[in-house]
Amino acid sequence: MECLDAKKTSAKLQHDAELLELIYAVRDQSARAHKILNNSTEGATDLRQQAQVELQEGLFDFLHRQARTRKVSGQQVEDFSVRYNLERKQLR
């Protein structure tokens, strides 16, 4: 029985990690869309880009609520955040 519990815990941690990766990817896409919108000078493009920004923000909010519903551990979020930020610094 303990083996089954360990497998469930491991699977939950894996799925939570995948959710965190998706959340950070959407956050980055949203930031890029905001930057494009702020630098844009064309009216028609602004409407499309504004819709894109709103879509990304909605997706981020949804995923964030999913993480809260799944009760992703704060320690896992912190560990992921640190690793993610270190990886981004190395890419610059």
C-alpha positions in Angstrom: 0.0 0.0 0.0 2.9 2.4 0.8 4.3 1.8 -2.7 1.0 2.9 -4.3 1.0 6.1 -2.1 4.6 6.8 -3.2 3.6 6.4 -6.8 0.6 8.7 -6.4 2.8 11.3 -4.7 5.5 11.0 -7.4 2.9 11.4 -10.1 1.3 14.4 -8.4 4.7 16.1 -8.0 5.5 15.4 -11.7 2.1 16.9 -12.8 2.6 19.9 -10.6 6.0 20.5 -12.1 4.5 20.4 -15.6 1.8 22.8 -14.5 4.4 25.2 -13.1 6.4 25.0 -16.3 3.3 25.9 -18.3 2.5 28.8 -15.9 5.9 30.3 -16.3 5.8 29.8 -20.1 2.5 31.6 -20.3 3.8 34.4 -18.0 6.7 34.9 -20.4 4.4 34.9 -23.4 2.2 37.5 -21.7 5.2 39.7 -20.9 6.3 39.5 -24.6 2.8 40.3 -25.8 2.6 43.3 -23.4 6.0 44.5 -24.7 4.8 44.3 -28.3 1.6 46.0 -27.5 3.4 48.9 -25.7 5.8 49.3 -28.7 3.1 49.1 -31.3 2.0 52.2 -33.3 -0.6 50.7 -35.6 -4.3 50.9 -34.6 -5.5 47.6 -36.2 -2.6 45.7 -34.9 -3.2 47.1 -31.4 -6.7 45.5 -31.3 -5.3 42.1 -32.2 -2.4 42.4 -29.8 -4.7 43.6 -27.0 -6.8 40.5 -27.5 -3.7 38.4 -27.4 -2.6 40.1 -24.2 -6.0 39.5 -22.6 -6.0 35.9 -23.7 -2.6 35.3 -22.2 -3.7 37.0 -18.9 -6.8 34.8 -18.8 -4.8 31.7 -19.4 -2.3 32.6 -16.7 -5.1 33.3 -14.2 -6.7 29.9 -15.1 -3.5 28.0 -14.7 -2.7 29.8 -11.4 -6.2 28.8 -10.1 -5.5 25.2 -11.1 -2.2 25.2 -9.2 -4.1 26.5 -6.1 -6.8 23.9 -6.6 -4.2 21.2 -6.9 -2.5 22.6 -3.8 0.9 22.7 -5.3 3.3 22.9 -2.4 4.9 26.3 -1.7 8.3 24.6 -1.5 7.9 23.1 -5.0 6.9 26.5 -6.4 9.9 28.1 -4.7 12.3 25.5 -6.0 11.0 25.8 -9.5 11.1 29.6 -9.4 14.7 29.6 -8.3 15.7 27.1 -11.0 13.7 28.9 -13.7 15.3 32.3 -12.8 18.8 30.8 -12.8 18.2 29.2 -16.2 16.9 32.5 -17.6 20.0 34.3 -16.4 22.3 31.8 -18.1 20.5 32.4 -21.4 21.1 36.1 -21.3 
